[in-house]
């Protein structure tokens, strides 16, 4: 009981354990997939200008 990190007994820790549908690696990739566009958002005027120049 002393080695549990959340100060719960072993039975309670098993009862409240979180089960994810995807693996940890897949969850990291999903977070990256949704945060990369946020970093590209400030660059969107430059990307749109390049697109307009290239398509002319």
PDB file of N, CA, C, O and CB in Angstrom:
ATOM      1  N   UNK A   1       0.811  -1.182   0.000  1.00  0.00           N
ATOM      2  CA  UNK A   1       0.000   0.000   0.000  1.00  0.00           C
ATOM      3  C   UNK A   1       0.863   1.258   0.000  1.00  0.00           C
ATOM      4  O   UNK A   1       0.402   2.313  -0.434  1.00  0.00           O
ATOM      5  CB  UNK A   1      -0.927  -0.009   1.189  1.00  0.00           C
ATOM      6  N   UNK A   2       2.079   1.172   0.467  1.00  0.00           N
ATOM      7  CA  UNK A   2       2.936   2.348   0.543  1.00  0.00           C
ATOM      8  C   UNK A   2       3.544   2.711  -0.808  1.00  0.00           C
ATOM      9  O   UNK A   2       3.982   3.847  -0.993  1.00  0.00           O
ATOM     10  CB  UNK A   2       4.037   2.118   1.551  1.00  0.00           C
ATOM     11  N   UNK A   3       3.582   1.766  -1.766  1.00  0.00           N
ATOM     12  CA  UNK A   3       4.229   2.046  -3.047  1.00  0.00           C
ATOM     13  C   UNK A   3       3.277   2.634  -4.098  1.00  0.00           C
ATOM     14  O   UNK A   3       3.706   2.873  -5.226  1.00  0.00           O
ATOM     15  CB  UNK A   3       4.844   0.781  -3.584  1.00  0.00           C
ATOM     16  N   UNK A   4       2.037   2.867  -3.775  1.00  0.00           N
ATOM     17  CA  UNK A   4       1.115   3.454  -4.739  1.00  0.00           C
ATOM     18  C   UNK A   4       1.356   4.958  -4.829  1.00  0.00           C
ATOM     19  O   UNK A   4       1.397   5.633  -3.801  1.00  0.00           O
ATOM     20  CB  UNK A   4      -0.352   3.158  -4.348  1.00  0.00           C
ATOM     21  N   UNK A   5       1.515   5.493  -6.034  1.00  0.00           N
ATOM     22  CA  UNK A   5       1.872   6.908  -6.178  1.00  0.00           C
ATOM     23  C   UNK A   5       0.723   7.881  -5.918  1.00  0.00           C
ATOM     24  O   UNK A   5       0.976   9.049  -5.625  1.00  0.00           O
ATOM     25  CB  UNK A   5       2.400   7.144  -7.552  1.00  0.00           C
ATOM     26  N   UNK A   6      -0.506   7.445  -6.014  1.00  0.00           N
ATOM     27  CA  UNK A   6      -1.642   8.361  -5.891  1.00  0.00           C
ATOM     28  C   UNK A   6      -2.285   8.335  -4.512  1.00  0.00           C
ATOM     29  O   UNK A   6      -3.377   8.874  -4.333  1.00  0.00           O
ATOM     30  CB  UNK A   6      -2.678   8.029  -6.926  1.00  0.00           C
ATOM     31  N   UNK A   7      -1.648   7.735  -3.564  1.00  0.00           N
ATOM     32  CA  UNK A   7      -2.149   7.656  -2.196  1.00  0.00           C
ATOM     33  C   UNK A   7      -3.464   6.888  -2.088  1.00  0.00           C
ATOM     34  O   UNK A   7      -4.250   7.132  -1.172  1.00  0.00           O
ATOM     35  CB  UNK A   7      -2.329   9.043  -1.640  1.00  0.00           C
ATOM     36  N   UNK A   8      -3.706   5.970  -3.010  1.00  0.00           N
ATOM     37  CA  UNK A   8      -4.873   5.102  -2.943  1.00  0.00           C
ATOM     38  C   UNK A   8      -4.403   3.694  -2.612  1.00  0.00           C
ATOM     39  O   UNK A   8      -3.248   3.344  -2.857  1.00  0.00           O
ATOM     40  CB  UNK A   8      -5.677   5.126  -4.278  1.00  0.00           C
ATOM     41  N   UNK A   9      -5.285   2.903  -2.065  1.00  0.00           N
ATOM     42  CA  UNK A   9      -4.942   1.503  -1.878  1.00  0.00           C
ATOM     43  C   UNK A   9      -4.979   0.813  -3.244  1.00  0.00           C
ATOM     44  O   UNK A   9      -5.496   1.374  -4.210  1.00  0.00           O
ATOM     45  CB  UNK A   9      -5.915   0.813  -0.864  1.00  0.00           C
ATOM     46  N   UNK A  10      -4.445  -0.373  -3.320  1.00  0.00           N
ATOM     47  CA  UNK A  10      -4.323  -1.077  -4.598  1.00  0.00           C
ATOM     48  C   UNK A  10      -5.693  -1.341  -5.214  1.00  0.00           C
ATOM     49  O   UNK A  10      -5.863  -1.211  -6.426  1.00  0.00           O
ATOM     50  CB  UNK A  10      -3.570  -2.398  -4.410  1.00  0.00           C
ATOM     51  N   UNK A  11      -6.653  -1.704  -4.403  1.00  0.00           N
ATOM     52  CA  UNK A  11      -7.991  -1.984  -4.921  1.00  0.00           C
ATOM     53  C   UNK A  11      -8.625  -0.719  -5.503  1.00  0.00           C
ATOM     54  O   UNK A  11      -9.221  -0.763  -6.579  1.00  0.00           O
ATOM     55  CB  UNK A  11      -8.885  -2.565  -3.811  1.00  0.00           C
ATOM     56  N   UNK A  12      -8.500   0.396  -4.802  1.00  0.00           N
ATOM     57  CA  UNK A  12      -9.074   1.657  -5.297  1.00  0.00           C
ATOM     58  C   UNK A  12      -8.340   2.136  -6.539  1.00  0.00           C
ATOM     59  O   UNK A  12      -8.955   2.688  -7.451  1.00  0.00           O
ATOM     60  CB  UNK A  12      -9.022   2.743  -4.206  1.00  0.00           C
ATOM     61  N   UNK A  13      -7.041   1.931  -6.582  1.00  0.00           N
ATOM     62  CA  UNK A  13      -6.265   2.355  -7.737  1.00  0.00           C
ATOM     63  C   UNK A  13      -6.698   1.583  -8.985  1.00  0.00           C
ATOM     64  O   UNK A  13      -6.771   2.162 -10.069  1.00  0.00           O
ATOM     65  CB  UNK A  13      -4.761   2.156  -7.477  1.00  0.00           C
ATOM     66  N   UNK A  14      -6.984   0.290  -8.850  1.00  0.00           N
ATOM     67  CA  UNK A  14      -7.473  -0.496  -9.984  1.00  0.00           C
ATOM     68  C   UNK A  14      -8.875  -0.054 -10.393  1.00  0.00           C
ATOM     69  O   UNK A  14      -9.217  -0.084 -11.575  1.00  0.00           O
ATOM     70  CB  UNK A  14      -7.472  -1.992  -9.640  1.00  0.00           C
ATOM     71  N   UNK A  15      -9.677   0.349  -9.431  1.00  0.00           N
ATOM     72  CA  UNK A  15     -11.058   0.744  -9.716  1.00  0.00           C
ATOM     73  C   UNK A  15     -11.122   2.059 -10.482  1.00  0.00           C
ATOM     74  O   UNK A  15     -12.035   2.263 -11.282  1.00  0.00           O
ATOM     75  CB  UNK A  15     -11.850   0.863  -8.421  1.00  0.00           C
ATOM     76  N   UNK A  16     -10.170   2.947 -10.248  1.00  0.00           N
ATOM     77  CA  UNK A  16     -10.207   4.247 -10.911  1.00  0.00           C
ATOM     78  C   UNK A  16      -9.187   4.355 -12.045  1.00  0.00           C
ATOM     79  O   UNK A  16      -8.976   5.445 -12.576  1.00  0.00           O
ATOM     80  CB  UNK A  16      -9.963   5.345  -9.899  1.00  0.00           C
ATOM     81  N   UNK A  17      -8.558   3.259 -12.419  1.00  0.00           N
ATOM     82  CA  UNK A  17      -7.559   3.289 -13.495  1.00  0.00           C
ATOM     83  C   UNK A  17      -8.234   3.657 -14.814  1.00  0.00           C
ATOM     84  O   UNK A  17      -9.333   3.191 -15.119  1.00  0.00           O
ATOM     85  CB  UNK A  17      -6.834   1.917 -13.620  1.00  0.00           C
ATOM     86  N   UNK A  18      -7.558   4.495 -15.584  1.00  0.00           N
ATOM     87  CA  UNK A  18      -8.089   4.968 -16.859  1.00  0.00           C
ATOM     88  C   UNK A  18      -7.671   4.015 -17.961  1.00  0.00           C
ATOM     89  O   UNK A  18      -6.502   3.638 -18.050  1.00  0.00           O
ATOM     90  CB  UNK A  18      -7.605   6.404 -17.168  1.00  0.00           C
ATOM     91  N   UNK A  19      -8.615   3.624 -18.797  1.00  0.00           N
ATOM     92  CA  UNK A  19      -8.318   2.777 -19.953  1.00  0.00           C
ATOM     93  C   UNK A  19      -8.566   3.587 -21.213  1.00  0.00           C
ATOM     94  O   UNK A  19      -9.672   4.076 -21.441  1.00  0.00           O
ATOM     95  CB  UNK A  19      -9.182   1.473 -19.945  1.00  0.00           C
ATOM     96  N   UNK A  20      -7.536   3.724 -22.026  1.00  0.00           N
ATOM     97  CA  UNK A  20      -7.647   4.481 -23.256  1.00  0.00           C
ATOM     98  C   UNK A  20      -7.936   3.558 -24.419  1.00  0.00           C
ATOM     99  O   UNK A  20      -7.563   2.385 -24.406  1.00  0.00           O
ATOM    100  CB  UNK A  20      -6.379   5.278 -23.512  1.00  0.00           C
ATOM    101  N   UNK A  21      -8.609   4.103 -25.434  1.00  0.00           N
ATOM    102  CA  UNK A  21      -8.921   3.319 -26.614  1.00  0.00           C
ATOM    103  C   UNK A  21      -7.685   3.164 -27.504  1.00  0.00           C
ATOM    104  O   UNK A  21      -7.498   2.120 -28.129  1.00  0.00           O
ATOM    105  CB  UNK A  21     -10.066   3.968 -27.396  1.00  0.00           C
ATOM    106  N   UNK A  22      -6.846   4.196 -27.563  1.00  0.00           N
ATOM    107  CA  UNK A  22      -5.656   4.178 -28.404  1.00  0.00           C
ATOM    108  C   UNK A  22      -4.407   4.021 -27.552  1.00  0.00           C
ATOM    109  O   UNK A  22      -4.425   4.258 -26.344  1.00  0.00           O
ATOM    110  CB  UNK A  22      -5.569   5.455 -29.248  1.00  0.00           C
ATOM    111  N   UNK A  23      -3.325   3.619 -28.202  1.00  0.00           N
ATOM    112  CA  UNK A  23      -2.059   3.456 -27.499  1.00  0.00           C
ATOM    113  C   UNK A  23      -1.470   4.824 -27.164  1.00  0.00           C
ATOM    114  O   UNK A  23      -1.883   5.828 -27.744  1.00  0.00           O
ATOM    115  CB  UNK A  23      -1.065   2.631 -28.347  1.00  0.00           C
ATOM    116  N   UNK A  24      -0.513   4.879 -26.239  1.00  0.00           N
ATOM    117  CA  UNK A  24       0.113   6.166 -25.914  1.00  0.00           C
ATOM    118  C   UNK A  24       0.786   6.816 -27.122  1.00  0.00           C
ATOM    119  O   UNK A  24       0.747   8.038 -27.267  1.00  0.00           O
ATOM    120  CB  UNK A  24       1.134   5.978 -24.809  1.00  0.00           C
ATOM    121  N   UNK A  25       1.398   6.018 -27.982  1.00  0.00           N
ATOM    122  CA  UNK A  25       2.044   6.573 -29.173  1.00  0.00           C
ATOM    123  C   UNK A  25       1.007   7.192 -30.112  1.00  0.00           C
ATOM    124  O   UNK A  25       1.243   8.256 -30.683  1.00  0.00           O
ATOM    125  CB  UNK A  25       2.847   5.481 -29.910  1.00  0.00           C
ATOM    126  N   UNK A  26      -0.126   6.536 -30.270  1.00  0.00           N
ATOM    127  CA  UNK A  26      -1.182   7.077 -31.131  1.00  0.00           C
ATOM    128  C   UNK A  26      -1.747   8.361 -30.548  1.00  0.00           C
ATOM    129  O   UNK A  26      -2.064   9.283 -31.299  1.00  0.00           O
ATOM    130  CB  UNK A  26      -2.303   6.048 -31.323  1.00  0.00           C
ATOM    131  N   UNK A  27      -1.882   8.445 -29.231  1.00  0.00           N
ATOM    132  CA  UNK A  27      -2.387   9.679 -28.615  1.00  0.00           C
ATOM    133  C   UNK A  27      -1.404  10.828 -28.801  1.00  0.00           C
ATOM    134  O   UNK A  27      -1.811  11.971 -29.009  1.00  0.00           O
ATOM    135  CB  UNK A  27      -2.660   9.460 -27.121  1.00  0.00           C
ATOM    136  N   UNK A  28      -0.098  10.523 -28.725  1.00  0.00           N
ATOM    137  CA  UNK A  28       0.900  11.569 -28.977  1.00  0.00           C
ATOM    138  C   UNK A  28       0.823  12.053 -30.412  1.00  0.00           C
ATOM    139  O   UNK A  28       0.926  13.255 -30.658  1.00  0.00           O
ATOM    140  CB  UNK A  28       2.313  11.056 -28.672  1.00  0.00           C
ATOM    141  N   UNK A  29       0.644  11.146 -31.372  1.00  0.00           N
ATOM    142  CA  UNK A  29       0.538  11.552 -32.779  1.00  0.00           C
ATOM    143  C   UNK A  29      -0.710  12.377 -33.021  1.00  0.00           C
ATOM    144  O   UNK A  29      -0.669  13.329 -33.801  1.00  0.00           O
ATOM    145  CB  UNK A  29       0.534  10.328 -33.692  1.00  0.00           C
ATOM    146  N   UNK A  30      -1.825  12.041 -32.374  1.00  0.00           N
ATOM    147  CA  UNK A  30      -3.041  12.845 -32.543  1.00  0.00           C
ATOM    148  C   UNK A  30      -2.858  14.246 -31.995  1.00  0.00           C
ATOM    149  O   UNK A  30      -3.316  15.215 -32.602  1.00  0.00           O
ATOM    150  CB  UNK A  30      -4.225  12.175 -31.856  1.00  0.00           C
ATOM    151  N   UNK A  31      -2.188  14.365 -30.843  1.00  0.00           N
ATOM    152  CA  UNK A  31      -1.921  15.696 -30.291  1.00  0.00           C
ATOM    153  C   UNK A  31      -1.045  16.503 -31.239  1.00  0.00           C
ATOM    154  O   UNK A  31      -1.294  17.687 -31.463  1.00  0.00           O
ATOM    155  CB  UNK A  31      -1.249  15.587 -28.910  1.00  0.00           C
ATOM    156  N   UNK A  32      -0.022  15.867 -31.795  1.00  0.00           N
ATOM    157  CA  UNK A  32       0.855  16.538 -32.746  1.00  0.00           C
ATOM    158  C   UNK A  32       0.091  16.922 -34.007  1.00  0.00           C
ATOM    159  O   UNK A  32       0.296  18.005 -34.556  1.00  0.00           O
ATOM    160  CB  UNK A  32       2.047  15.644 -33.100  1.00  0.00           C
ATOM    161  N   UNK A  33      -0.788  16.039 -34.466  1.00  0.00           N
ATOM    162  CA  UNK A  33      -1.577  16.279 -35.674  1.00  0.00           C
ATOM    163  C   UNK A  33      -2.458  17.526 -35.527  1.00  0.00           C
ATOM    164  O   UNK A  33      -2.651  18.274 -36.485  1.00  0.00           O
ATOM    165  CB  UNK A  33      -2.448  15.054 -35.989  1.00  0.00           C
ATOM    166  N   UNK A  34      -2.985  17.739 -34.323  1.00  0.00           N
ATOM    167  CA  UNK A  34      -3.870  18.887 -34.118  1.00  0.00           C
ATOM    168  C   UNK A  34      -3.126  20.152 -33.693  1.00  0.00           C
ATOM    169  O   UNK A  34      -3.682  21.244 -33.812  1.00  0.00           O
ATOM    170  CB  UNK A  34      -4.909  18.547 -33.081  1.00  0.00           C
ATOM    171  N   UNK A  35      -1.885  20.044 -33.202  1.00  0.00           N
ATOM    172  CA  UNK A  35      -1.164  21.244 -32.795  1.00  0.00           C
ATOM    173  C   UNK A  35      -0.320  21.839 -33.912  1.00  0.00           C
ATOM    174  O   UNK A  35      -0.042  23.038 -33.879  1.00  0.00           O
ATOM    175  CB  UNK A  35      -0.289  20.934 -31.620  1.00  0.00           C
ATOM    176  N   UNK A  36       0.096  21.061 -34.891  1.00  0.00           N
ATOM    177  CA  UNK A  36       0.896  21.604 -35.991  1.00  0.00           C
ATOM    178  C   UNK A  36       0.132  22.683 -36.756  1.00  0.00           C
ATOM    179  O   UNK A  36       0.730  23.718 -37.048  1.00  0.00           O
ATOM    180  CB  UNK A  36       1.314  20.482 -36.948  1.00  0.00           C
ATOM    181  N   UNK A  37      -1.146  22.517 -37.100  1.00  0.00           N
ATOM    182  CA  UNK A  37      -1.860  23.617 -37.771  1.00  0.00           C
ATOM    183  C   UNK A  37      -1.944  24.887 -36.939  1.00  0.00           C
ATOM    184  O   UNK A  37      -2.005  25.982 -37.498  1.00  0.00           O
ATOM    185  CB  UNK A  37      -3.250  23.176 -38.128  1.00  0.00           C
ATOM    186  N   UNK A  38      -1.947  24.765 -35.617  1.00  0.00           N
ATOM    187  CA  UNK A  38      -1.970  25.964 -34.777  1.00  0.00           C
ATOM    188  C   UNK A  38      -0.685  26.772 -34.937  1.00  0.00           C
ATOM    189  O   UNK A  38      -0.711  28.002 -34.889  1.00  0.00           O
ATOM    190  CB  UNK A  38      -2.172  25.581 -33.304  1.00  0.00           C
ATOM    191  N   UNK A  39       0.438  26.081 -35.126  1.00  0.00           N
ATOM    192  CA  UNK A  39       1.703  26.778 -35.347  1.00  0.00           C
ATOM    193  C   UNK A  39       1.776  27.354 -36.758  1.00  0.00           C
ATOM    194  O   UNK A  39       2.460  28.354 -36.976  1.00  0.00           O
ATOM    195  CB  UNK A  39       2.882  25.832 -35.104  1.00  0.00           C
ATOM    196  N   UNK A  40       1.086  26.742 -37.720  1.00  0.00           N
ATOM    197  CA  UNK A  40       1.100  27.238 -39.097  1.00  0.00           C
ATOM    198  C   UNK A  40       0.092  28.353 -39.326  1.00  0.00           C
ATOM    199  O   UNK A  40       0.157  29.039 -40.346  1.00  0.00           O
ATOM    200  CB  UNK A  40       0.825  26.105 -40.055  1.00  0.00           C
ATOM    201  N   UNK A  41      -0.821  28.545 -38.416  1.00  0.00           N
ATOM    202  CA  UNK A  41      -1.847  29.559 -38.579  1.00  0.00           C
ATOM    203  C   UNK A  41      -1.278  30.974 -38.748  1.00  0.00           C
ATOM    204  O   UNK A  41      -1.757  31.704 -39.615  1.00  0.00           O
ATOM    205  CB  UNK A  41      -2.771  29.525 -37.399  1.00  0.00           C
ATOM    206  N   UNK A  42      -0.290  31.388 -37.966  1.00  0.00           N
ATOM    207  CA  UNK A  42       0.276  32.726 -38.204  1.00  0.00           C
ATOM    208  C   UNK A  42       0.957  32.853 -39.567  1.00  0.00           C
ATOM    209  O   UNK A  42       1.081  33.959 -40.092  1.00  0.00           O
ATOM    210  CB  UNK A  42       1.273  33.062 -37.113  1.00  0.00           C
ATOM    211  N   UNK A  43       1.394  31.747 -40.137  1.00  0.00           N
ATOM    212  CA  UNK A  43       2.063  31.777 -41.440  1.00  0.00           C
ATOM    213  C   UNK A  43       1.076  31.694 -42.590  1.00  0.00           C
ATOM    214  O   UNK A  43       1.498  31.698 -43.746  1.00  0.00           O
ATOM    215  CB  UNK A  43       3.059  30.641 -41.545  1.00  0.00           C
ATOM    216  N   UNK A  44      -0.211  31.620 -42.325  1.00  0.00           N
ATOM    217  CA  UNK A  44      -1.190  31.439 -43.392  1.00  0.00           C
ATOM    218  C   UNK A  44      -1.214  32.585 -44.399  1.00  0.00           C
ATOM    219  O   UNK A  44      -1.429  32.305 -45.579  1.00  0.00           O
ATOM    220  CB  UNK A  44      -2.552  31.276 -42.798  1.00  0.00           C
ATOM    221  N   UNK A  45      -1.012  33.854 -44.035  1.00  0.00           N
ATOM    222  CA  UNK A  45      -0.966  34.889 -45.083  1.00  0.00           C
ATOM    223  C   UNK A  45       0.189  34.675 -46.070  1.00  0.00           C
ATOM    224  O   UNK A  45       0.035  34.896 -47.271  1.00  0.00           O
ATOM    225  CB  UNK A  45      -0.837  36.270 -44.442  1.00  0.00           C
ATOM    226  N   UNK A  46       1.327  34.250 -45.560  1.00  0.00           N
ATOM    227  CA  UNK A  46       2.468  33.994 -46.437  1.00  0.00           C
ATOM    228  C   UNK A  46       2.221  32.787 -47.331  1.00  0.00           C
ATOM    229  O   UNK A  46       2.570  32.791 -48.512  1.00  0.00           O
ATOM    230  CB  UNK A  46       3.735  33.782 -45.613  1.00  0.00           C
ATOM    231  N   UNK A  47       1.617  31.758 -46.756  1.00  0.00           N
ATOM    232  CA  UNK A  47       1.306  30.568 -47.557  1.00  0.00           C
ATOM    233  C   UNK A  47       0.254  30.881 -48.611  1.00  0.00           C
ATOM    234  O   UNK A  47       0.343  30.388 -49.735  1.00  0.00           O
ATOM    235  CB  UNK A  47       0.822  29.422 -46.657  1.00  0.00           C
ATOM    236  N   UNK A  48      -0.732  31.686 -48.269  1.00  0.00           N
ATOM    237  CA  UNK A  48      -1.781  32.061 -49.228  1.00  0.00           C
ATOM    238  C   UNK A  48      -1.196  32.958 -50.319  1.00  0.00           C
ATOM    239  O   UNK A  48      -1.568  32.822 -51.484  1.00  0.00           O
ATOM    240  CB  UNK A  48      -2.957  32.783 -48.507  1.00  0.00           C
ATOM    241  N   UNK A  49      -0.302  33.857 -49.972  1.00  0.00           N
ATOM    242  CA  UNK A  49       0.317  34.718 -50.984  1.00  0.00           C
ATOM    243  C   UNK A  49       1.157  33.893 -51.938  1.00  0.00           C
ATOM    244  O   UNK A  49       1.142  34.142 -53.144  1.00  0.00           O
ATOM    245  CB  UNK A  49       1.181  35.805 -50.323  1.00  0.00           C
ATOM    246  N   UNK A  50       1.882  32.927 -51.431  1.00  0.00           N
ATOM    247  CA  UNK A  50       2.673  32.061 -52.284  1.00  0.00           C
ATOM    248  C   UNK A  50       1.763  31.272 -53.222  1.00  0.00           C
ATOM    249  O   UNK A  50       2.082  31.095 -54.397  1.00  0.00           O
ATOM    250  CB  UNK A  50       3.535  31.111 -51.439  1.00  0.00           C
ATOM    251  N   UNK A  51       0.642  30.803 -52.708  1.00  0.00           N
ATOM    252  CA  UNK A  51      -0.308  30.060 -53.542  1.00  0.00           C
ATOM    253  C   UNK A  51      -0.865  30.953 -54.641  1.00  0.00           C
ATOM    254  O   UNK A  51      -1.001  30.516 -55.784  1.00  0.00           O
ATOM    255  CB  UNK A  51      -1.456  29.493 -52.685  1.00  0.00           C
ATOM    256  N   UNK A  52      -1.190  32.202 -54.308  1.00  0.00           N
ATOM    257  CA  UNK A  52      -1.758  33.118 -55.300  1.00  0.00           C
ATOM    258  C   UNK A  52      -0.735  33.459 -56.381  1.00  0.00           C
ATOM    259  O   UNK A  52      -1.096  33.601 -57.549  1.00  0.00           O
ATOM    260  CB  UNK A  52      -2.255  34.404 -54.618  1.00  0.00           C
ATOM    261  N   UNK A  53       0.525  33.592 -56.009  1.00  0.00           N
ATOM    262  CA  UNK A  53       1.565  33.903 -56.978  1.00  0.00           C
ATOM    263  C   UNK A  53       1.861  32.699 -57.881  1.00  0.00           C
ATOM    264  O   UNK A  53       2.068  32.844 -59.086  1.00  0.00           O
ATOM    265  CB  UNK A  53       2.840  34.351 -56.256  1.00  0.00           C
ATOM    266  N   UNK A  54       1.876  31.528 -57.278  1.00  0.00           N
ATOM    267  CA  UNK A  54       2.190  30.312 -58.050  1.00  0.00           C
ATOM    268  C   UNK A  54       1.074  29.939 -59.011  1.00  0.00           C
ATOM    269  O   UNK A  54       1.353  29.380 -60.072  1.00  0.00           O
ATOM    270  CB  UNK A  54       2.458  29.146 -57.110  1.00  0.00           C
ATOM    271  N   UNK A  55      -0.159  30.222 -58.685  1.00  0.00           N
ATOM    272  CA  UNK A  55      -1.291  29.813 -59.520  1.00  0.00           C
ATOM    273  C   UNK A  55      -1.590  30.811 -60.633  1.00  0.00           C
ATOM    274  O   UNK A  55      -2.417  30.527 -61.499  1.00  0.00           O
ATOM    275  CB  UNK A  55      -2.524  29.632 -58.663  1.00  0.00           C
ATOM    276  N   UNK A  56      -0.953  31.942 -60.632  1.00  0.00           N
ATOM    277  CA  UNK A  56      -1.210  32.933 -61.661  1.00  0.00           C
ATOM    278  C   UNK A  56      -0.606  32.597 -62.923  1.00  0.00           C
ATOM    279  O   UNK A  56      -0.740  33.347 -63.891  1.00  0.00           O
ATOM    280  CB  UNK A  56      -0.753  34.229 -61.265  1.00  0.00           C
TER     281      UNK A  56
END
